[in-house]
Amino acid sequence: MKHKKQRGQKRKLNALLANINQIQPFQNTDCQYEHFHVPCSRFISSPKTYGKIKTQFCRAWLDKTAEVIERKPDHLSFCKVVALIDEFDLWESQIIIFYDKNYYNSFWSRTSGAQTWEPIENQGRSFIQERHIESTLKEKCYLETIDDFEYFHKTILWFYGDIL
């Protein structure tokens, strides 16, 4: 079963893109933050999904982030918009809107025993350049390590938008 093809990729991508366009930001501005997960099944993270499909998703995700940044309401005292792309598991990507300055500042500090984020100097590497995506959003990269007794996981997280 692990060798099965990923069927209907174009149809699933079109549904995903339509769902991304329907994301409605700024609905819960009284909270510390609001976040949106990838609105589809895990097909986007499958190793059988074509690279072009994954690139189209990333492009749409960053375009939606740029759109949300442009549409920030003026009446909010603090509002930062950030796109998170998990390089190895695109389905775990998010768009996060921060409404609380303290929460935003503490968000970037992940140094607990179970989870750490280590900033990676890009050293000429850029996720969006590798995928030939044009974007004016600022880019920052972290190595995330989760070590919780029976579970160990490392991944590379790319952040775009209103980042530190």
C-alpha positions as CSV (number, residue, x, y, z in Angstrom):
1,M,0.0,0.0,0.0
2,K,2.9,2.4,0.6
3,H,3.7,2.2,-3.2
4,K,0.3,3.5,-4.3
5,K,0.1,6.6,-6.5
6,Q,-1.2,9.8,-5.1
7,R,-4.4,10.1,-7.3
8,G,-6.3,13.3,-8.1
9,Q,-3.4,15.7,-7.3
10,K,-4.6,18.5,-9.6
11,R,-8.2,18.2,-8.3
12,K,-7.0,18.2,-4.7
13,L,-4.7,21.1,-5.3
14,N,-7.6,23.1,-6.9
15,A,-9.8,22.4,-3.8
16,L,-6.9,23.4,-1.5
17,L,-6.3,26.7,-3.4
18,A,-10.1,27.5,-3.2
19,N,-10.0,26.8,0.6
20,I,-7.0,29.0,1.1
21,N,-8.8,31.8,-0.7
22,Q,-11.7,31.4,1.7
23,I,-9.6,32.0,4.8
24,Q,-11.2,34.8,6.8
25,P,-8.6,36.6,9.0
26,F,-9.3,39.1,11.8
27,Q,-12.3,37.3,13.2
28,N,-11.0,36.8,16.8
29,T,-9.0,40.0,17.4
30,D,-9.7,39.8,21.2
31,C,-7.4,36.8,21.5
32,Q,-3.6,36.8,21.7
33,Y,-3.4,35.2,18.3
34,E,-5.4,33.6,15.5
35,H,-4.0,30.8,13.3
36,F,-5.0,28.9,10.2
37,H,-3.9,25.4,9.3
38,V,-3.6,24.0,5.8
39,P,-7.2,23.4,4.8
40,C,-6.9,20.0,3.2
41,S,-5.9,16.4,3.8
42,R,-2.3,15.3,4.3
43,F,-1.9,14.7,0.5
44,I,0.2,17.8,0.3
45,S,2.9,16.2,2.5
46,S,2.9,12.9,0.7
47,P,6.2,11.9,-0.9
48,K,4.1,10.8,-3.9
49,T,2.8,14.4,-4.4
50,Y,4.6,16.1,-7.3
51,G,7.0,18.9,-6.5
52,K,5.1,21.3,-8.8
53,I,2.0,20.8,-6.8
54,K,3.9,21.5,-3.5
55,T,5.4,24.6,-5.0
56,Q,2.0,25.9,-6.1
57,F,0.7,25.4,-2.6
58,C,3.7,27.3,-1.1
59,R,3.2,30.1,-3.6
60,A,-0.5,30.4,-2.7
61,W,0.2,30.2,1.0
62,L,2.7,33.1,0.8
63,D,0.4,35.1,-1.5
64,K,-2.4,34.7,1.1
65,T,0.0,35.8,3.8
66,A,0.9,38.9,1.8
67,E,-2.8,39.6,1.2
68,V,-3.6,39.3,5.0
69,I,-0.7,41.7,5.7
70,E,-2.0,44.2,3.3
71,R,-5.6,44.0,4.8
72,K,-4.5,44.6,8.4
73,P,-7.2,46.7,10.1
74,D,-6.0,50.1,11.2
75,H,-7.9,50.0,14.5
76,L,-5.7,47.2,15.9
77,S,-3.0,48.5,18.3
78,F,-0.7,45.5,17.5
79,C,-1.0,43.1,14.6
80,K,1.7,40.9,13.0
81,V,1.1,38.3,10.4
82,V,3.5,35.4,9.9
83,A,3.5,32.4,7.6
84,L,5.1,29.2,8.8
85,I,6.1,26.6,6.3
86,D,7.4,23.2,7.6
87,E,9.9,22.2,4.9
88,F,9.5,18.5,5.5
89,D,5.8,18.3,6.3
90,L,3.9,21.0,4.4
91,W,0.6,20.0,6.0
92,E,1.9,21.3,9.3
93,S,2.2,24.8,7.9
94,Q,0.3,27.7,9.3
95,I,-0.6,31.4,8.9
96,I,-0.5,33.1,12.3
97,I,-1.9,36.5,13.2
98,F,-0.6,37.9,16.5
99,Y,-2.7,40.5,18.4
100,D,-0.6,40.6,21.5
101,K,2.9,42.1,21.5
102,N,4.2,40.1,24.5
103,Y,2.9,36.8,23.1
104,Y,4.5,37.7,19.7
105,N,7.9,38.4,21.3
106,S,7.8,35.2,23.5
107,F,6.7,33.1,20.5
108,W,10.2,33.2,19.0
109,S,11.9,31.9,22.1
110,R,11.6,28.1,22.1
111,T,14.2,26.8,24.5
112,S,12.3,24.4,26.8
113,G,13.6,20.8,27.4
114,A,11.1,19.3,25.0
115,Q,11.2,21.8,22.2
116,T,13.9,24.1,20.9
117,W,14.2,26.4,17.9
118,E,17.7,27.2,16.8
119,P,18.0,30.0,14.3
120,I,19.8,29.0,11.1
121,E,21.7,31.6,9.3
122,N,20.5,31.0,5.7
123,Q,24.1,31.0,4.3
124,G,22.7,31.8,0.9
125,R,19.9,29.2,1.1
126,S,16.4,30.3,0.6
127,F,13.3,28.0,0.5
128,I,11.4,30.3,-1.8
129,Q,14.4,30.7,-4.2
130,E,14.8,26.9,-4.3
131,R,11.2,26.6,-5.4
132,H,11.4,29.6,-7.7
133,I,8.7,31.6,-5.8
134,E,8.8,35.3,-6.0
135,S,7.9,37.1,-2.7
136,T,8.7,40.3,-1.0
137,L,8.1,38.8,2.4
138,K,11.0,38.6,4.9
139,E,12.3,35.1,5.5
140,K,13.8,33.4,8.6
141,C,14.7,29.8,9.2
142,Y,14.8,27.7,12.4
143,L,15.8,24.2,13.2
144,E,13.1,22.7,15.4
145,T,13.9,19.8,17.7
146,I,11.3,18.1,19.7
147,D,12.6,15.5,22.2
148,D,9.8,14.3,24.5
149,F,10.9,11.0,26.0
150,E,9.4,8.5,23.5
151,Y,9.2,11.0,20.6
152,F,12.1,12.7,18.8
153,H,11.6,14.9,15.7
154,K,13.7,17.4,13.8
155,T,12.5,19.7,11.0
156,I,13.3,23.0,9.4
157,L,10.7,25.8,9.8
158,W,10.6,28.7,7.4
159,F,8.9,31.9,8.6
160,Y,7.7,34.7,6.3
161,G,6.1,38.1,6.8
162,D,6.3,40.2,10.0
163,I,9.2,38.4,11.6
164,L,11.8,39.5,14.1
